[in-house]
């Protein structure tokens, strides 16, 4: 049976279907990828770059088509989807530019008449497993470095958003990617997981998704010499100090907490404010939350689209209910919108909840438009609360004091730190990845993003004797 994709704005509407592949079909995709990897690794980096750049140009020329597919499948607003399409093209262009960078170095050798070089090679066949929240950008963030380095990729998109992944793969093919270099694998993960993870052709797995599945992959691969990169969850804090510009802080935190329905790994989900500014800040945030216009992502007036599925919507509401039962105070939102027109969509009102650090909403990743708020007694307490999490993806501080800003950067246990800026919104050339339970040591994006997809060979050549 095919996988059926439904519109999160009205789950009665079917957007499309893709094949649910069998384990045998996954094995055949690996065979094609192994053969594609042989061709692609021998191609000049300049030829690989030409394909990436041509695909980026195609993406830009069909941006509206891609953005609409994204909205229908994922639910985000057209404005959010358009940014994602642009950034996808940026990823391919950015990694194409590495073709003209050095791919190795020459080292001194004591043996005389000997040249020793360090060469960078592709790792081979990479499995990329991606989630539904940025279903175009996340594959591109992996495909850019994987392909410029000469790897073949099996791309396994989330079951909720396979259509936009296929759209991207088609454009890469049209741009000249040889057969077998990119195989899109669609199917039910419970049926094909073993085939995906145990195939002998598999050399590396790059995964973005939940901590639960990240742990499952670690266990499944621990007996094999297959490298694993994981980009996992977050519980990102924004700190507002007493000297902050409250208008800037409220506007920035609201956008980072409620944009894309909070379904971003870098969304601000915890707010920590000094006592002297908390009331003024919460008033401004409440106003912004209540001004959000919920509706289908394709409606021009919509500022907040639906969440991804009914199950996810109910899970988010379950987090809020649990918070209520633990004594947290819901300041605004906390339910489904009353508007009858939205009844078949996966909507959740933007929600602000005053919490205590021991409560579950302070600790658990919600992945919805829910902001958990706590008061700090001063700067040190704000830093302590920021680091009071098993996650370590992103953090932000709002202050006019340069000394405090730098001290916060030094002390935050997160892979990304922002000052007077949102926890989300990092550019394609900014190295990206979390500390602690938010991910593995391999970074994505920027020049360090290439390391996962390459292996190093040292070669010595004696040219006279
Ligand atoms: P998920 O449930 O872990 O799913 C992610 C991907 O893993 C999907 O393609 C899913 O396929 C696949 N998958 C599930 N079970 C699998 C298995 N047993 N074997 C192989 N693949 C399997 O995550 P999600 O709920 O979609 O995404 C939200 C999570 O991603 C959040 O925790 C968020 O913070 C995190 N995230 C992190 C980053 C980052 O860069 N750190 C970025 C974005 C999102 P199916 O859909 O077919 O099950």
Boltz pocket constraint, residues with backbone or C-beta under 6 A from the ligand:
constraints:
  - pocket:
      binder: B
      contacts: [[A, 129], [A, 130], [A, 131], [A, 132], [A, 133], [A, 134], [A, 156], [A, 157], [A, 158], [A, 159], [A, 160], [A, 187], [A, 188], [A, 189], [A, 190], [A, 193], [A, 196], [A, 208], [A, 209], [A, 210], [A, 211], [A, 212], [A, 213], [A, 214], [A, 216], [A, 231], [A, 232], [A, 233], [A, 234], [A, 264], [A, 265], [A, 365], [A, 367], [A, 393], [A, 434], [A, 438], [A, 439]]
      max_distance: 6.0
